[in-house]
Amino acid sequence: MASLKQEGRLWVLQRDGELISDIDTDMIFHNQYLAITDIAKMGQYSFDNLEGFKDFAGLAKPNDIILAGDNFGSGSSRQQAVDCFRCLGVKAIVACSFGAIYKRNAINSAFPVITMPNAKASDFRHLEVIVLDMDKGLLGSRKIEPMSGVQKEIFYAGGLFEYAETLK
């Protein structure tokens, strides 16, 4: 069973000491790669269109966690923008807020997206190893919003379709 407690390196997506906000789905997974349908091949293009983080895919390691500002994943309903991180083994994204469609796609795919409204880049060190406890609501020693009950159930089931099977 998947665990609500993860340990990994924290990618602090920042510019000039501030978390980057408004990272849209085109910055996460550029539209030029939309013909790729094999999830195993999507990871190599993660953040390929995000200035300052174009090397992310080559440097990311399994269990990494991403920290960003407001409105992460805004834009289109591009599922590849969730799947590219899953392909790389990224364990979660923590952001001040999320685009509504991105958040729903991630939850449905059992990919943790965690809200931390008052996150500040200065509270964390880029690539520090940190514990994310999605049950207790902590990123290191800082408070995050814990997963909702339904989000946990979908996460444990492995996705929305798998969760639906448990309701029969």
N, C-alpha and C positions, 0 to 999 in steps of 0.2 A: 504494500500500500504506500502511496506517495505520502511524504511527510510535510507537515505545515511548518517545520523548522528546517531552514537551509543555511548552510555556511558557504560563502564564496567571496570572490573578489568583487568590490563595488566599483562599477564604472560611474564616475560622477561626471555627467554631461554638463559642462560649464564653459562659459566664456566670460572673461573679465570678472571672475569671481561670483558670477550669478548662474544659477541653473538655467539651462536652455529651455525656453518655452516654445510652444507652437511647432513642435517637431511633427510634421505631417506624414501621412503614409507614403508620399512620394520621396521624402527624405529617408524614410526607413527602408523602403523597397521600391526603387525607381520603376516607373511605368515601362521603361525599355526592356525590363526583364519579365513582364507579365506572361509571356508565352511559356515560361518555365512552369511546368506542372508537377515536377518531381520534388517533393518537399526536401528530400536529401540534398538537392542541389541549390536550394534557395538561400541557405545560410551565408554562402560566400558573397552575397550581394547586400547583406545587412548594413545599413547606414552608408551605403555607397554614394549617396547624394546628400550627406550631412557634413557640411564643411567642418574640418577639424577632427572628424572621426571616420574618414573614409577607409582607414586601415583597421577598423574595428573587427571585421570578420576574420582577418588574418591573425589578430592578437587575442581574440576572445577564447576563453577556455570553458569547458563544462562547469556548471555551478555558478558562473558569473551572475551578478545581479546589476541591474541598470537603475540609476537614479536620475530623474529629469525634473523639469519645471512643470508649468501649467500646460494643459491641453495636449498632452502627449497622444499621438495617433490621430490627430484631427484629419479631416479630409475624406477620402473615399472609404468604401467598405471593403477595401483590399485585404483579403484573408492572408495573403502572402506576407503582409507586414507583421502578422503574429507568427506565422509558421517559420519565417526566416530565423527568428530567435530560438524557437523550439528545436530547429535543426542543429543549431550550434550548442545546444545544451544549456542555454541561459535559463536560470531557474525562476526569475521574476523580474518585473519592472515595478519600481516604486516611483511615483510622480506626485506632484502637487495636485494634479487633476488629469483626467483623460478625456479624449474625444468619446462621445457616447457610443458610436458604432464600434470603434476600436475596443472599448472596454467590453462590450457585449460579445464581440467576436472572440476575444481572449478568454473570457469566462466560459463561453460555450466550448472552447477548445481545451479547457482545463489548464490554461496558462495563467498563472497568478499575476494580476495587476492590482497593486496595492496603493491606496491613496495616503499621502502624507502632506496635508495642506500647508503646513508651515516649514517644509523642508528648506534648508539653506545649504549651499555648497560648502560654506565655511565650517559646517558642523561635521564634515567628513573628509577623509583623505582619499584621493583617487587611487583606486586599486588596492585599498586596504582590505584585508580579510575581515569579514563581518558576519554576524549571525542575524538572519531574518526570521523572526518568530511570528508567523502569520496568525497563530492562534491567540497568543498573548498580546499581539499588537505592538511589536518592538522591532526596530532596525537598530541593532547594537543596543544602546541604552535610550534611544529616542522613540517616542510614541508614534505609531502609525495607526491607521484605521484597520481593525482586524477584519478578516473576511466575514461576509455575511453567512448565515446558515446555509442558504441555497448555494452560494458560491462554493462553500466547503463541500457540500454534497456532490456538486458537479465535478469539483476537483478530485475528490476521492473516487468517484465513478470512472474518471478518465475522459470525461467529455459529456456534452449535453445528450447525445443519442444514447450513450451508455447509461446515463442517469435516468432517462426516460424508461429504459428497460426495467429499472428497479421499481418503477411505479406501477407496473402491471400487476 
